[in-house]
Amino acid sequence: MSSIKVGYALCGSFCTFERSIAQMEKLAAMNYELIPIMSYNAVSTDTRFGKAADIKKRIESICGRPVISTIRDAEPLGPKKITDIMIVAPCTGNTAAKLANAVTDSPVTMAVKSHLRQSKPVLLSIATNDALGASAQNIGRLLNTRHFYFVPFSQDDPSRKPNSLVADFDQLIPAMELALQEIQLQPVLC
């Protein structure tokens, strides 16, 4: 497994960071080489879920390298063929919209764009409160776009948040292993 290089990007769905980082720890224990990337908000915003500096330090400790947190540092990933797969976990509705519409204005969107230059898989772990609302069209577009794969997802609280979807982070590793073979883990909807 150590020959597989995984770009692992986090966006600002702070309530899912703990679940995402748990998967990052499992990948590290399986000897995958992890290249951490964080969006501007993810790397700099303190929330009730933790201080940004502490989360960044923990991620760097797991991955054994500094977090990529600028567009300039994310751009070489593709041309230098640094990553075999790019994981965005969590992938917010905002980031999904940017990816679906080719907007490159953050370290995460640049990392994905750069990675796609090599026609390699991108695995999205959706976490957004408006997935079945305004973000639905962008998620639909990405579901139908080559090289994009999804960690299976479901409504996380249908009665209080009927438009919200969150990936089943426990399925991230099996979804990644299949995405590396250009196969979508099924069922996509849990």
Backbone torsions as a table, in degrees:
resi	resn	phi	psi	omega
1	MET	NA	-25.0	-173.2
2	SER	-63.3	-15.3	179.1
3	SER	-81.0	-11.3	178.8
4	ILE	-86.3	126.2	179.8
5	LYS	-106.2	120.4	-173.4
6	VAL	-110.5	115.3	167.7
7	GLY	-76.3	127.2	-176.0
8	TYR	-125.3	105.8	-174.3
9	ALA	-108.0	140.9	176.9
10	LEU	-120.4	134.2	173.9
11	CYS	-112.0	-178.5	-167.0
12	GLY	-79.2	32.0	169.9
13	SER	-88.7	77.6	-168.5
14	PHE	-59.5	-31.4	-178.4
15	CYS	-67.2	-14.3	179.2
16	THR	-104.0	1.0	-177.5
17	PHE	-57.1	-44.1	-176.7
18	GLU	-61.0	-41.9	178.7
19	ARG	-66.8	-38.7	179.3
20	SER	-67.2	-46.8	-178.5
21	ILE	-64.0	-32.0	175.5
22	ALA	-61.4	-38.5	177.7
23	GLN	-70.5	-37.2	175.8
24	MET	-59.5	-42.9	178.2
25	GLU	-62.3	-40.9	178.2
26	LYS	-63.4	-42.9	178.7
27	LEU	-62.7	-41.4	178.3
28	ALA	-63.0	-40.3	178.7
29	ALA	-65.9	-25.8	177.9
30	MET	-87.6	6.8	176.8
31	ASN	69.4	25.6	169.2
32	TYR	-73.9	143.5	174.5
33	GLU	-83.6	120.9	-174.6
34	LEU	-108.5	129.8	175.4
35	ILE	-112.0	104.7	-175.2
36	PRO	-80.8	139.4	179.3
37	ILE	-135.5	138.6	177.0
38	MET	-133.1	142.1	174.7
39	SER	-67.4	165.4	178.5
40	TYR	-56.1	-45.5	-179.4
41	ASN	-67.6	-42.2	-177.7
42	ALA	-62.8	-37.8	-175.3
43	VAL	-82.8	-14.5	-170.9
44	SER	-125.2	-5.2	-172.8
45	THR	-103.3	121.5	172.0
46	ASP	-81.9	135.3	179.9
47	THR	-136.9	179.0	176.0
48	ARG	-66.2	-10.8	179.6
49	PHE	-93.0	-2.4	176.6
50	GLY	144.5	163.5	177.5
51	LYS	-84.7	136.9	-177.1
52	ALA	-55.2	-44.5	-178.0
53	ALA	-63.0	-37.9	179.2
54	ASP	-68.6	-41.0	179.2
55	ILE	-65.3	-44.6	178.6
56	LYS	-60.0	-45.3	179.7
57	LYS	-61.2	-41.6	179.1
58	ARG	-63.1	-44.6	179.5
59	ILE	-62.6	-43.5	179.4
60	GLU	-63.8	-35.1	177.2
61	SER	-66.6	-42.9	178.8
62	ILE	-63.4	-45.4	-173.7
63	CYS	-85.0	-20.2	179.9
64	GLY	72.4	26.3	178.9
65	ARG	-160.8	163.0	179.8
66	PRO	-68.8	149.6	174.6
67	VAL	-71.1	135.2	170.9
68	ILE	-81.0	120.6	-175.6
69	SER	-135.6	19.4	175.0
70	THR	-134.3	154.7	176.3
71	ILE	-61.4	-42.7	-178.2
72	ARG	-58.4	-41.2	-178.8
73	ASP	-77.2	-22.1	179.4
74	ALA	-82.2	-28.3	-173.5
75	GLU	-58.6	-39.9	-177.6
76	PRO	-69.8	-10.4	-175.7
77	LEU	-53.5	-45.6	-178.9
78	GLY	-74.1	-56.0	-178.1
79	PRO	-57.9	-33.2	179.6
80	LYS	-89.5	2.6	178.2
81	LYS	52.6	49.9	-175.1
82	ILE	-81.7	-31.1	-174.0
83	THR	-117.1	144.3	174.7
84	ASP	-94.3	-28.8	176.9
85	ILE	-147.6	147.8	176.3
86	MET	-116.0	125.0	176.5
87	ILE	-109.2	132.7	173.0
88	VAL	-116.8	105.3	-172.3
89	ALA	-146.2	101.5	8.1
90	PRO	-84.6	153.4	172.6
91	CYS	-109.6	110.2	-179.1
92	THR	-75.3	166.1	174.3
93	GLY	-60.9	-35.3	178.5
94	ASN	-63.2	-46.9	179.4
95	THR	-68.4	-39.7	176.9
96	ALA	-59.4	-41.6	178.4
97	ALA	-62.3	-43.0	179.2
98	LYS	-63.9	-43.7	179.7
99	LEU	-64.8	-40.6	-178.9
100	ALA	-67.5	-24.9	-176.1
101	ASN	-115.4	18.1	174.4
102	ALA	57.4	40.2	175.7
103	VAL	-95.7	125.9	-177.4
104	THR	-121.0	90.5	-176.3
105	ASP	-135.9	19.3	178.2
106	SER	-149.1	165.0	177.0
107	PRO	-58.1	-36.9	-178.1
108	VAL	-69.9	-48.0	-179.6
109	THR	-65.2	-35.7	175.9
110	MET	-66.9	-41.3	179.4
111	ALA	-60.2	-44.1	179.6
112	VAL	-65.5	-48.0	-179.4
113	LYS	-58.9	-45.6	-179.0
114	SER	-63.8	-43.8	178.8
115	HIS	-60.8	-40.7	-178.5
116	LEU	-66.2	-16.9	176.8
117	ARG	-59.3	-23.5	-179.9
118	GLN	-97.4	7.3	-179.8
119	SER	55.7	44.1	179.9
120	LYS	-109.3	160.7	-172.6
121	PRO	-71.7	147.1	173.6
122	VAL	-121.3	127.8	-179.9
123	LEU	-110.4	121.1	-178.5
124	LEU	-105.0	134.0	177.1
125	SER	-115.0	89.3	-172.1
126	ILE	-63.4	138.4	172.8
127	ALA	-152.6	95.9	-177.9
128	THR	-152.8	141.3	-179.7
129	ASN	-76.0	-11.8	-178.6
130	ASP	-120.6	28.8	-177.6
131	ALA	-61.3	-35.1	179.4
132	LEU	-98.0	14.6	176.0
133	GLY	-120.0	-120.0	-175.5
134	ALA	-61.4	-30.4	-178.0
135	SER	-83.1	-8.7	-175.7
136	ALA	-58.0	-41.6	-178.0
137	GLN	-64.2	-36.1	-179.8
138	ASN	-73.3	-40.2	176.3
139	ILE	-63.7	-42.4	176.6
140	GLY	-59.4	-42.4	178.7
141	ARG	-62.4	-43.7	-179.0
142	LEU	-69.2	-33.9	175.7
143	LEU	-60.9	-24.4	-176.6
144	ASN	-107.6	17.0	-178.2
145	THR	-112.0	131.0	-178.8
146	ARG	-57.9	143.1	177.9
147	HIS	79.2	-2.8	175.9
148	PHE	-101.5	132.3	179.6
149	TYR	-131.2	159.8	-174.8
150	PHE	-127.0	140.7	165.4
151	VAL	-72.4	130.3	-179.4
152	PRO	-50.4	142.5	-174.9
153	PHE	-135.9	165.5	178.7
154	SER	-155.3	171.2	173.2
155	GLN	-68.0	134.3	-178.1
156	ASP	-94.5	-22.1	178.4
157	ASP	-157.6	74.7	-172.6
158	PRO	-58.1	-30.7	-176.9
159	SER	-79.0	-39.5	-178.8
160	ARG	-96.1	-25.7	-179.4
161	LYS	-135.6	73.6	-172.2
162	PRO	-64.4	-18.6	179.7
163	ASN	-98.2	0.4	-173.5
164	SER	-86.6	136.5	173.8
165	LEU	-128.2	143.1	175.2
166	VAL	-138.7	137.2	177.5
167	ALA	-67.5	153.8	172.6
168	ASP	-86.7	93.5	-174.0
169	PHE	-58.7	-24.6	177.3
170	ASP	-66.1	-15.7	178.1
171	GLN	-98.8	6.2	-177.7
172	LEU	-60.3	-46.6	-176.1
173	ILE	-67.9	-46.6	175.4
174	PRO	-61.3	-36.4	177.9
175	ALA	-65.3	-38.3	178.5
176	MET	-65.9	-45.2	-178.7
177	GLU	-60.9	-37.6	177.2
178	LEU	-75.1	-38.1	178.8
179	ALA	-60.6	-35.0	176.5
180	LEU	-62.3	-21.6	176.6
181	GLN	-100.0	9.3	-178.2
182	GLU	63.5	40.1	178.9
183	ILE	-125.9	134.7	176.4
184	GLN	-86.5	126.3	174.2
185	LEU	-61.6	132.9	-179.1
186	GLN	-117.3	153.0	-7.9
187	PRO	-76.2	149.5	178.9
188	VAL	-71.4	-38.5	179.0
189	LEU	-96.2	120.0	-178.9
190	CYS	-85.3	NA	NA
